[in-house]
Amino acid sequence: MRQTSNHIGKVVFVGAGPGDPELLTLKALRWLKRADVVVADRLVSPDILRDYARTDALIVPVGKQSRHSDSTPQSIINGLLVGHAMQGKLVVRLKGGDISIFSNILDELQTLTAHAVPYELVPGVTAGLGAAAYAGIPLTARGYSAAVRFLTGYNPDTTGADWYRDLAQTTDTLVWYMSSAPLDQLIANLLREGIPEDRWVAVIEQATTPLQRVTAWPVHAWPAAAGGSRFVSPALVIIGRVAALHADFRWLTNGTSDEAYFPKLSSAKTIALC
């Protein structure tokens, strides 16, 4: 990458929220309106890029999708941030949800630090909070739960029985990212370790978007009622006593389409390194 300016720019990490464009913060909006380059994740509402980025800004999609061969390698993303900043440009690194919950921000921060590139971090509404609110599930409802755990069950067989025993017996609300595909196995593990019958499971597909859909059952009823179900990505899972509150406090009608709100990856995409 060739440096074309004596002035080093800046990279601003911005959380775009879980889907609804109106969940974008005012600070995020201010940076987007100023950015020369926007390096955007796949799970960012297309409306945000269309309505809030500068019309002359370079929009660089760097999508990632589980088990998808067209996912952008992290090394390419790191190079984009450094390359454009070294040209004196203001770069917004736009991430879905919050910037640091189950993201690769550490790799990107280390790369920028190694190249002495200035940066700033702007948090966003993470998917766990957005999905719970739009599903009518208060995560720490008094008398139901006093704590929340953010987890991932991407590979449910890599952790031992002691871990699942703790999760099965805790009164904490469990919020699972990237866990809808192995959900049946995850629930089987919790059932094996004696999870109480008053715990519920809620799966929120495409949270906070017009296509949001919630499926909720008691955890012990899940295998017969919803086992084998497949969910539209992204889908977030909430397990705990509070998940039962969805039935009482749901305020958003379920979407009826299996259409994907977020664009799928395309093998034809082009990434501009500089």
Backbone bond lengths (Angstrom), bond angles and torsions (degrees), N, CA, C in turn:
res aa  C-N    CA-C-N  psi(-1)  N-CA   C-N-CA  omega(-1)  CA-C   N-CA-C  phi
1 M - - - 1.459 - - 1.521 109.17 -
2 R 1.286 117.52 127.78 1.453 122.42 -175.49 1.521 110.47 -96.07
3 Q 1.321 115.80 128.30 1.456 120.13 177.46 1.525 109.55 -80.12
4 T 1.337 114.78 125.95 1.466 118.96 -175.76 1.525 112.11 -112.52
5 S 1.350 117.08 4.98 1.453 120.01 -178.94 1.517 109.06 -142.64
6 N 1.335 115.95 145.42 1.458 119.68 175.46 1.516 111.68 -77.63
7 H 1.309 115.78 -12.68 1.462 120.58 -178.58 1.524 109.48 -99.07
8 I 1.347 116.75 124.36 1.459 120.17 176.49 1.516 108.67 -84.37
9 G 1.315 116.41 134.92 1.458 120.90 -179.71 1.515 112.09 -79.25
10 K 1.310 115.66 -146.24 1.450 121.17 -175.69 1.512 109.25 -150.15
11 V 1.338 116.04 148.22 1.461 121.83 174.92 1.525 108.22 -114.27
12 V 1.317 116.16 127.77 1.456 121.69 177.97 1.532 108.38 -114.75
13 F 1.315 116.38 116.77 1.463 121.70 176.62 1.520 108.33 -82.31
14 V 1.327 116.59 123.70 1.464 121.50 -173.31 1.522 109.32 -127.55
15 G 1.342 116.02 128.87 1.451 120.49 172.77 1.517 110.41 -84.41
16 A 1.336 116.53 124.62 1.471 121.48 -176.07 1.519 112.78 -89.49
17 G 1.336 117.54 -4.59 1.459 119.82 -175.18 1.515 111.23 83.41
18 P 1.334 117.57 175.05 1.464 121.41 -171.38 1.523 116.01 -83.22
19 G 1.319 119.06 -6.32 1.470 118.95 179.86 1.509 113.09 163.21
20 D 1.316 117.29 -58.08 1.463 121.05 -179.63 1.529 109.40 -60.59
21 P 1.346 118.57 118.73 1.468 120.45 -178.02 1.521 113.39 -59.55
22 E 1.335 117.30 -25.59 1.461 120.03 -177.42 1.528 112.74 -76.71
23 L 1.333 117.33 -3.66 1.461 120.86 174.18 1.526 111.76 -86.93
24 L 1.306 116.88 -1.06 1.463 120.90 175.19 1.527 109.05 -65.38
25 T 1.330 117.78 138.09 1.463 120.04 179.80 1.526 110.44 -78.82
26 L 1.326 115.15 161.67 1.462 120.05 178.18 1.526 111.28 -63.21
27 K 1.321 116.29 -36.70 1.463 118.90 179.39 1.528 110.79 -67.79
28 A 1.321 116.22 -40.24 1.463 119.78 176.70 1.522 110.35 -60.78
29 L 1.316 116.48 -43.42 1.464 120.96 179.31 1.530 111.18 -60.93
30 R 1.321 116.13 -41.45 1.476 119.56 -179.19 1.533 110.89 -62.66
31 W 1.320 117.24 -42.62 1.463 119.21 179.95 1.533 111.43 -68.96
32 L 1.330 116.98 -38.97 1.467 119.87 179.89 1.521 111.59 -61.24
33 K 1.314 116.25 -38.33 1.463 120.05 -179.06 1.529 112.27 -70.06
34 R 1.327 116.95 -16.86 1.463 120.85 -179.28 1.530 113.32 -100.76
35 A 1.322 117.66 -17.90 1.465 121.27 -168.24 1.527 112.84 -66.89
36 D 1.345 115.06 137.57 1.466 121.32 171.06 1.522 110.77 -79.68
37 V 1.347 115.32 -35.08 1.466 121.91 -177.10 1.526 108.02 -134.24
38 V 1.338 116.22 136.10 1.458 121.45 174.76 1.527 107.82 -120.41
39 V 1.318 116.22 115.06 1.462 122.37 177.84 1.526 106.30 -99.00
40 A 1.344 117.03 104.73 1.459 121.91 -164.31 1.519 113.45 -112.75
41 D 1.323 115.26 134.95 1.454 121.93 172.56 1.526 110.70 -68.38
42 R 1.337 116.15 165.52 1.465 120.72 177.02 1.528 111.46 -67.98
43 L 1.333 117.30 -37.32 1.463 120.66 -175.48 1.527 111.42 -86.81
44 V 1.305 115.17 51.66 1.463 123.61 173.78 1.523 106.68 -122.91
45 S 1.319 116.77 131.21 1.464 119.63 -179.07 1.526 110.83 -57.29
46 P 1.339 117.79 128.39 1.469 119.98 175.80 1.523 112.56 -56.74
47 D 1.337 117.20 -27.55 1.467 120.66 179.26 1.524 111.71 -64.03
48 I 1.326 116.87 -33.34 1.464 119.90 179.67 1.522 110.25 -64.51
49 L 1.307 116.60 -45.92 1.465 120.47 -179.46 1.527 110.82 -67.42
50 R 1.307 116.69 -38.42 1.468 120.63 -177.97 1.533 112.22 -71.62
51 D 1.329 116.39 -40.72 1.467 119.86 -170.57 1.518 114.26 -94.72
52 Y 1.329 117.92 -24.77 1.456 118.79 -169.67 1.521 115.16 -117.18
53 A 1.324 118.84 -22.38 1.462 120.00 177.33 1.527 109.43 -76.92
54 R 1.321 116.35 153.31 1.461 120.45 175.83 1.522 110.08 -59.43
55 T 1.310 116.10 143.75 1.466 119.35 -178.47 1.520 112.09 -65.57
56 D 1.355 117.13 -25.68 1.453 119.94 179.80 1.522 112.73 -98.73
57 A 1.343 117.38 7.30 1.467 120.17 -179.92 1.528 110.03 -73.42
58 L 1.321 115.76 147.52 1.459 121.31 173.24 1.527 107.74 -83.80
59 I 1.345 116.68 118.94 1.463 122.16 178.29 1.528 107.89 -99.73
60 V 1.320 115.95 118.95 1.461 120.61 -177.98 1.529 109.28 -114.12
61 P 1.340 118.70 108.20 1.466 120.25 178.11 1.525 111.01 -77.79
62 V 1.306 115.91 129.28 1.471 120.16 178.94 1.526 108.82 -128.80
63 G 1.312 114.80 57.06 1.456 120.14 -173.20 1.506 113.95 -65.86
64 K 1.330 113.19 149.28 1.463 121.53 170.79 1.518 107.62 -130.86
65 Q 1.331 114.71 142.91 1.457 120.42 179.88 1.512 107.39 -148.02
66 S 1.315 115.74 135.24 1.463 120.42 -176.16 1.518 111.97 -53.71
67 R 1.328 114.80 129.13 1.477 123.04 176.43 1.527 112.62 58.79
68 H 1.317 116.92 28.57 1.465 121.01 -179.52 1.521 108.35 -109.13
69 S 1.330 115.85 123.82 1.462 120.34 -174.91 1.519 113.06 -67.88
70 D 1.328 117.61 -17.92 1.458 120.36 -179.09 1.536 112.92 -91.65
71 S 1.323 117.61 6.39 1.456 120.09 176.01 1.528 109.87 -60.25
72 T 1.316 116.49 141.58 1.457 121.43 -178.25 1.527 110.33 -75.43
73 P 1.317 119.04 123.79 1.465 120.74 178.68 1.522 111.03 -60.78
74 Q 1.327 116.25 145.32 1.457 120.32 -178.86 1.523 111.46 -60.59
75 S 1.312 117.52 -34.17 1.466 120.20 -179.66 1.530 111.53 -62.41
76 I 1.339 116.96 -34.50 1.462 120.72 177.72 1.526 110.21 -68.07
77 I 1.318 116.36 -43.28 1.467 120.00 178.94 1.527 110.12 -61.56
78 N 1.323 116.91 -44.84 1.466 120.50 178.40 1.524 110.66 -57.52
79 G 1.330 116.00 -43.59 1.457 120.76 -179.40 1.517 112.88 -65.03
80 L 1.340 116.10 -36.75 1.466 119.78 177.95 1.527 111.11 -62.47
81 L 1.300 116.38 -45.05 1.465 120.03 -177.68 1.519 111.13 -62.67
82 V 1.311 116.17 -47.36 1.462 120.26 -179.64 1.526 110.51 -67.19
83 G 1.326 117.24 -45.64 1.458 121.33 -175.40 1.515 113.19 -59.82
84 H 1.331 116.94 -47.30 1.457 119.62 -179.57 1.528 111.94 -71.41
85 A 1.322 117.03 -37.54 1.470 119.32 177.99 1.521 111.15 -64.67
86 M 1.323 117.14 -35.87 1.457 120.52 179.91 1.529 111.92 -67.90
87 Q 1.312 116.77 -16.76 1.461 120.87 174.73 1.528 111.70 -89.11
88 G 1.307 116.86 9.02 1.455 120.78 178.31 1.510 114.57 82.46
89 K 1.326 117.99 16.25 1.457 121.07 -175.58 1.524 111.69 -93.15
90 L 1.331 114.48 152.23 1.450 121.23 171.49 1.527 107.47 -88.55
91 V 1.318 115.88 118.62 1.464 122.32 -175.42 1.523 109.33 -112.62
92 V 1.309 116.81 127.55 1.459 121.39 170.72 1.518 107.92 -101.76
93 R 1.318 115.29 120.36 1.464 121.08 174.09 1.519 106.63 -93.76
94 L 1.327 116.78 101.50 1.456 123.20 -170.68 1.527 110.06 -95.22
95 K 1.319 115.04 114.42 1.457 121.20 -177.54 1.517 110.71 -112.09
96 G 1.331 116.73 143.83 1.449 119.98 175.98 1.519 111.15 -67.27
97 G 1.332 116.53 145.06 1.452 120.31 -179.23 1.515 111.42 68.39
98 D 1.328 115.89 -133.78 1.457 121.65 174.86 1.523 108.46 -91.58
99 I 1.327 116.27 165.03 1.467 119.86 -175.55 1.517 113.59 -79.41
100 S 1.342 117.44 -18.46 1.459 117.39 -170.13 1.523 115.45 -127.25
101 I 1.342 117.83 0.58 1.465 119.47 178.34 1.528 108.62 -89.85
102 F 1.336 116.12 110.71 1.458 123.41 -178.54 1.534 111.62 52.37
103 S 1.319 115.45 50.08 1.456 120.92 175.17 1.523 108.57 -125.80
104 N 1.315 116.04 174.78 1.463 121.30 179.41 1.526 111.61 -99.35
105 I 1.311 116.80 32.52 1.455 119.44 -175.52 1.527 112.19 -63.48
106 L 1.325 118.00 -29.89 1.465 119.30 -178.94 1.520 111.03 -60.92
107 D 1.334 117.53 -44.82 1.470 121.00 177.91 1.528 110.73 -58.10
108 E 1.311 115.84 -41.74 1.461 120.29 -176.34 1.530 111.50 -72.35
109 L 1.328 116.78 -39.01 1.458 119.99 176.82 1.529 111.33 -64.88
110 Q 1.317 116.40 -41.45 1.466 120.01 179.21 1.524 110.94 -63.03
111 T 1.330 116.18 -39.39 1.468 119.97 179.21 1.525 110.93 -65.82
112 L 1.318 117.20 -45.19 1.461 119.92 179.58 1.529 111.37 -64.06
113 T 1.312 116.44 -40.93 1.466 120.14 178.61 1.518 111.17 -62.28
114 A 1.327 116.08 -41.95 1.459 120.33 -179.73 1.522 112.19 -62.54
115 H 1.333 117.20 -28.60 1.468 121.81 -179.35 1.536 112.13 -102.51
116 A 1.333 116.25 9.44 1.472 121.54 178.01 1.528 112.51 56.87
117 V 1.331 116.25 39.41 1.461 121.54 177.91 1.532 108.64 -94.11
118 P 1.335 118.82 125.58 1.472 121.16 178.45 1.534 111.00 -65.18
119 Y 1.332 115.69 149.38 1.456 119.33 179.26 1.524 109.94 -149.87
120 E 1.321 114.79 164.83 1.463 122.53 176.14 1.521 108.09 -142.85
121 L 1.320 116.81 149.91 1.462 121.85 -178.18 1.524 110.20 -116.35
122 V 1.339 115.81 126.46 1.463 122.19 179.54 1.528 107.71 -121.35
123 P 1.319 117.84 110.34 1.469 119.64 -176.69 1.521 111.94 -69.11
124 G 1.330 114.92 162.52 1.460 120.62 177.11 1.515 110.28 -135.98
125 V 1.320 116.93 175.31 1.461 122.03 176.73 1.518 108.04 -72.78
126 T 1.329 117.33 114.86 1.457 119.12 -178.92 1.531 110.90 -74.60
127 A 1.310 116.62 157.58 1.462 121.56 -174.66 1.524 112.24 -59.44
128 G 1.330 117.34 -35.67 1.452 120.12 -179.18 1.513 112.52 -60.92
129 L 1.323 117.13 -43.03 1.455 121.29 -179.82 1.526 110.98 -73.79
130 G 1.340 116.81 -43.55 1.451 120.37 179.93 1.521 112.35 -63.81
131 A 1.323 116.61 -45.36 1.465 120.52 -178.99 1.518 111.24 -63.76
132 A 1.331 116.87 -42.70 1.461 120.00 -179.68 1.527 111.10 -62.88
133 A 1.341 116.98 -45.32 1.462 120.48 -178.90 1.520 111.26 -63.36
134 Y 1.330 117.17 -44.82 1.459 120.54 -177.37 1.536 112.36 -75.02
135 A 1.334 116.76 -11.18 1.463 120.61 174.46 1.529 111.75 -99.91
136 G 1.349 117.23 0.53 1.451 120.32 -179.84 1.521 113.08 70.97
137 I 1.339 117.07 34.09 1.462 122.03 -178.39 1.521 109.61 -116.27
138 P 1.341 119.23 103.19 1.462 120.96 175.18 1.529 109.87 -74.01
139 L 1.298 117.57 114.95 1.469 121.62 -167.99 1.521 113.33 -65.65
140 T 1.330 118.44 -30.49 1.464 120.67 179.26 1.522 110.18 -123.07
141 A 1.315 116.35 47.08 1.467 120.75 179.29 1.525 110.09 -56.82
142 R 1.331 116.31 132.26 1.453 120.75 -178.40 1.528 110.34 -59.19
143 G 1.334 115.33 131.55 1.453 120.87 -178.21 1.511 114.07 88.03
144 Y 1.342 116.96 -8.62 1.463 121.54 179.79 1.530 111.97 -111.53
145 S 1.332 116.45 -45.49 1.464 120.79 -176.76 1.517 109.10 -160.28
146 A 1.335 115.62 141.98 1.468 120.25 179.62 1.517 112.32 -112.61
147 A 1.332 117.54 3.17 1.462 120.09 -178.11 1.520 109.31 -155.05
148 V 1.336 114.83 159.41 1.468 122.12 178.77 1.521 108.90 -128.10
149 R 1.306 116.44 139.97 1.465 121.69 173.57 1.529 108.87 -118.45
150 F 1.321 116.62 129.84 1.462 121.90 172.30 1.526 107.36 -95.63
151 L 1.337 115.51 124.21 1.458 121.21 -172.56 1.517 110.07 -134.98
152 T 1.317 115.62 169.27 1.458 120.39 168.09 1.519 108.76 -137.28
153 G 1.321 115.27 134.60 1.463 121.05 177.96 1.507 110.58 -112.39
154 Y 1.328 115.64 36.41 1.467 121.49 -175.42 1.520 110.96 -51.53
155 N 1.347 116.58 -40.04 1.470 120.63 176.09 1.525 107.48 -132.27
156 P 1.340 118.08 93.32 1.458 120.81 -171.48 1.524 114.67 -68.59
157 D 1.322 117.94 -11.04 1.459 119.95 -178.06 1.525 113.41 -94.21
158 T 1.344 117.82 2.55 1.465 120.04 -177.55 1.521 112.37 -91.07
159 T 1.327 117.82 -4.90 1.456 121.54 178.95 1.517 109.66 -116.45
160 G 1.333 116.19 153.39 1.449 120.66 -172.70 1.518 114.06 -87.69
161 A 1.352 114.27 177.47 1.457 121.18 -178.02 1.519 111.88 -62.85
162 D 1.335 118.32 -33.63 1.465 120.61 -178.85 1.533 110.94 -61.25
163 W 1.334 116.38 -39.21 1.457 120.60 179.79 1.521 110.63 -64.29
164 Y 1.330 116.85 -46.56 1.453 120.74 179.94 1.532 111.46 -69.07
165 R 1.333 117.00 -32.39 1.464 119.23 177.50 1.520 110.46 -63.54
166 D 1.336 116.26 -41.22 1.465 120.39 177.76 1.523 110.78 -63.68
167 L 1.327 117.10 -44.26 1.465 120.83 -179.61 1.529 111.46 -66.72
168 A 1.323 116.95 -35.18 1.461 120.48 -179.11 1.522 111.46 -67.61
169 Q 1.320 117.39 -33.15 1.464 120.80 -173.52 1.527 113.96 -97.25
170 T 1.322 117.81 -13.53 1.459 119.48 -177.43 1.532 111.74 -69.44
171 T 1.339 115.39 152.48 1.466 119.91 171.46 1.519 111.38 -92.67
172 D 1.352 117.79 -1.51 1.456 121.43 177.94 1.523 110.53 -65.13
173 T 1.327 115.94 149.30 1.458 120.89 170.30 1.518 108.54 -77.04
174 L 1.340 116.50 131.29 1.465 122.09 -178.52 1.531 108.78 -104.98
175 V 1.308 115.74 119.85 1.467 121.75 179.53 1.518 107.31 -112.49
176 W 1.328 115.88 115.63 1.457 122.25 -172.15 1.529 110.68 -107.18
177 Y 1.311 115.83 122.88 1.463 123.12 173.69 1.531 108.48 -96.49
178 M 1.340 115.56 149.08 1.480 121.73 173.89 1.524 111.56 50.94
179 S 1.331 116.00 43.06 1.461 119.78 -172.38 1.516 114.47 -131.18
180 S 1.339 118.32 7.50 1.462 118.55 -177.52 1.527 112.19 -72.83
181 A 1.320 117.77 -33.60 1.470 119.85 -179.20 1.532 112.23 -64.69
182 P 1.347 118.91 -46.52 1.467 119.46 179.13 1.533 112.73 -91.66
183 L 1.340 118.33 21.30 1.455 120.59 -171.52 1.526 112.36 -61.45
184 D 1.323 118.64 -40.89 1.460 120.06 -178.91 1.526 110.93 -59.42
185 Q 1.322 116.79 -42.49 1.464 120.30 179.42 1.523 110.77 -68.28
186 L 1.318 115.88 -39.60 1.458 120.64 178.79 1.530 110.51 -60.69
187 I 1.341 116.25 -45.72 1.459 120.22 179.50 1.526 110.68 -66.74
188 A 1.319 117.21 -38.40 1.467 120.04 177.36 1.525 110.86 -59.45
189 N 1.328 116.31 -39.46 1.463 120.37 178.67 1.525 110.87 -65.11
190 L 1.333 117.11 -41.25 1.461 120.45 179.93 1.533 110.92 -68.74
191 L 1.316 116.95 -38.85 1.462 120.32 177.05 1.523 111.00 -64.01
192 R 1.302 115.94 -40.32 1.469 120.43 178.85 1.530 111.42 -60.85
193 E 1.339 115.95 -32.90 1.462 120.35 -178.30 1.528 112.96 -92.99
194 G 1.331 116.76 11.51 1.450 120.34 169.87 1.512 116.77 83.84
195 I 1.323 118.91 34.53 1.458 120.70 178.20 1.535 109.38 -59.94
196 P 1.337 118.48 134.42 1.471 121.00 -176.26 1.526 113.36 -62.82
197 E 1.323 115.44 158.38 1.457 120.93 -175.40 1.525 113.33 -74.53
198 D 1.351 117.58 -13.68 1.466 118.24 179.94 1.522 113.19 -86.28
199 R 1.334 117.53 3.26 1.458 120.86 177.40 1.531 109.68 -85.20
200 W 1.322 115.33 142.14 1.464 122.08 178.98 1.521 109.85 -118.21
201 V 1.324 114.15 161.84 1.465 122.30 174.07 1.524 108.14 -120.39
202 A 1.329 116.35 129.20 1.469 121.14 173.50 1.520 108.46 -124.87
203 V 1.319 116.94 128.37 1.462 122.46 175.78 1.522 107.73 -110.49
204 I 1.319 116.58 121.53 1.465 121.51 -179.28 1.527 108.12 -109.47
205 E 1.319 115.84 109.91 1.463 121.20 178.74 1.533 109.83 -88.54
206 Q 1.342 115.30 136.17 1.465 122.16 174.07 1.532 111.17 48.93
207 A 1.312 114.60 52.88 1.459 121.77 -172.11 1.520 112.79 -57.39
208 T 1.308 115.95 142.21 1.468 127.93 176.19 1.527 113.51 69.49
209 T 1.321 118.60 5.82 1.455 121.64 178.12 1.535 109.30 -101.78
210 P 1.333 118.64 168.14 1.466 120.40 177.07 1.529 113.16 -62.34
211 L 1.333 117.09 -14.86 1.457 121.62 -178.08 1.528 112.59 -101.51
212 Q 1.332 117.03 10.96 1.461 119.93 -179.62 1.528 111.04 -57.17
213 R 1.322 114.05 140.17 1.471 120.16 176.60 1.522 108.16 -143.92
214 V 1.326 117.16 136.10 1.464 122.32 -177.66 1.525 109.42 -117.84
215 T 1.329 115.48 132.10 1.466 122.58 173.41 1.520 107.08 -118.94
216 A 1.335 118.24 123.54 1.456 121.48 -176.13 1.526 110.69 -136.36
217 W 1.355 114.69 132.00 1.467 121.87 178.38 1.524 109.11 -147.23
218 P 1.349 117.12 155.43 1.467 118.57 168.17 1.522 109.72 -58.33
219 V 1.325 116.39 142.77 1.456 118.87 -173.82 1.527 111.78 -60.32
220 H 1.336 117.91 -34.97 1.471 119.61 -179.38 1.520 111.80 -73.47
221 A 1.324 118.14 -19.88 1.466 121.52 177.83 1.517 112.11 -90.24
222 W 1.328 117.05 -12.17 1.459 120.44 -172.78 1.530 113.99 -56.77
223 P 1.338 119.70 -49.09 1.475 118.30 -176.00 1.525 113.27 -55.55
224 A 1.341 117.60 -41.60 1.464 120.04 -178.53 1.516 112.10 -80.46
225 A 1.330 116.84 -35.08 1.470 120.28 -173.54 1.518 113.15 -85.59
226 A 1.325 117.00 -35.83 1.470 119.17 -172.33 1.512 113.44 -138.19
227 G 1.303 117.87 3.88 1.466 119.85 178.73 1.516 111.48 -58.54
228 G 1.313 116.24 139.62 1.454 120.93 -179.22 1.514 114.33 85.56
229 S 1.325 117.58 -1.40 1.464 120.17 179.23 1.522 111.04 -67.79
230 R 1.313 115.95 149.79 1.459 121.82 175.15 1.521 107.67 -118.90
231 F 1.316 115.58 138.71 1.458 120.80 -172.30 1.520 111.01 -119.34
232 V 1.334 114.78 147.52 1.455 120.77 179.31 1.525 108.66 -73.96
233 S 1.310 116.58 132.11 1.462 122.22 179.50 1.525 110.28 -81.81
234 P 1.355 115.38 143.61 1.457 128.82 -2.00 1.525 110.92 -81.10
235 A 1.327 114.80 146.04 1.461 120.68 176.75 1.521 108.18 -131.17
236 L 1.312 115.81 136.63 1.454 121.57 -178.73 1.526 108.65 -116.54
237 V 1.331 116.45 143.33 1.465 122.41 -175.11 1.525 109.71 -115.54
238 I 1.330 115.92 130.97 1.466 121.53 174.09 1.523 108.20 -117.94
239 I 1.330 116.59 126.68 1.459 122.12 178.68 1.526 108.20 -123.75
240 G 1.324 115.93 129.91 1.455 120.88 179.16 1.513 110.48 154.37
241 R 1.313 115.39 179.06 1.458 119.13 179.70 1.529 111.33 -65.11
242 V 1.334 117.16 -32.66 1.467 119.58 -176.60 1.524 112.71 -66.82
243 A 1.328 117.53 -23.10 1.462 119.47 -178.03 1.527 111.45 -62.62
244 A 1.350 117.18 -24.57 1.461 120.45 177.97 1.529 111.64 -68.33
245 L 1.334 117.59 -20.03 1.468 120.99 -177.57 1.521 112.67 -71.73
246 H 1.315 117.00 -13.56 1.477 119.33 178.14 1.517 111.13 -55.50
247 A 1.321 117.33 -40.36 1.468 120.54 -177.45 1.523 111.67 -62.27
248 D 1.322 116.98 -32.65 1.461 120.73 -177.28 1.522 113.34 -86.18
249 F 1.325 116.93 -31.82 1.458 119.95 -168.32 1.527 114.31 -122.23
250 R 1.313 117.20 15.46 1.463 119.29 176.14 1.516 108.49 -64.22
251 W 1.304 116.42 135.09 1.475 120.22 -178.76 1.521 111.92 -126.89
252 L 1.336 116.49 -5.49 1.454 121.16 -178.69 1.522 108.59 -116.48
253 T 1.329 116.75 128.07 1.455 121.07 -179.82 1.527 110.63 -70.80
254 N 1.320 115.88 138.12 1.462 120.09 178.44 1.519 111.45 -61.01
255 G 1.342 115.77 139.54 1.447 119.85 170.91 1.514 110.21 -68.44
256 T 1.311 116.91 154.92 1.472 120.89 -176.18 1.520 112.71 -110.49
257 S 1.326 116.86 2.12 1.463 120.04 -175.77 1.522 110.64 -109.78
258 D 1.332 115.80 147.87 1.464 121.80 173.34 1.530 111.71 -91.79
259 E 1.322 115.55 8.61 1.458 120.33 179.50 1.523 110.20 -63.08
260 A 1.320 117.55 147.08 1.462 122.04 178.24 1.523 109.55 -86.44
261 Y 1.335 116.60 128.62 1.463 120.90 178.26 1.523 111.19 -74.09
262 F 1.330 116.42 -40.48 1.451 121.07 -178.89 1.529 109.58 -90.14
263 P 1.329 117.67 140.25 1.467 120.20 -177.06 1.516 111.38 -64.00
264 K 1.309 115.44 140.97 1.459 119.93 175.95 1.521 109.86 -77.94
265 L 1.329 115.18 159.51 1.449 119.44 179.76 1.518 110.33 -68.29
266 S 1.319 114.30 147.67 1.461 120.38 178.83 1.520 108.82 -123.04
267 S 1.329 115.89 131.36 1.455 120.39 179.32 1.532 111.29 -68.63
268 A 1.342 116.04 -12.28 1.473 119.55 -177.13 1.524 112.35 -91.32
269 K 1.339 117.17 0.72 1.467 118.11 -175.27 1.519 110.91 -66.67
270 T 1.303 115.52 148.38 1.471 122.09 178.98 1.508 109.32 -116.46
271 I 1.318 117.16 134.60 1.463 121.56 179.56 1.514 109.02 -112.98
272 A 1.332 115.01 125.49 1.461 120.49 179.26 1.523 109.60 -91.07
273 L 1.314 116.70 114.21 1.462 120.58 179.80 1.518 112.08 -76.06
274 C 1.292 117.31 -27.02 1.480 119.41 178.64 1.526 109.49 -158.82
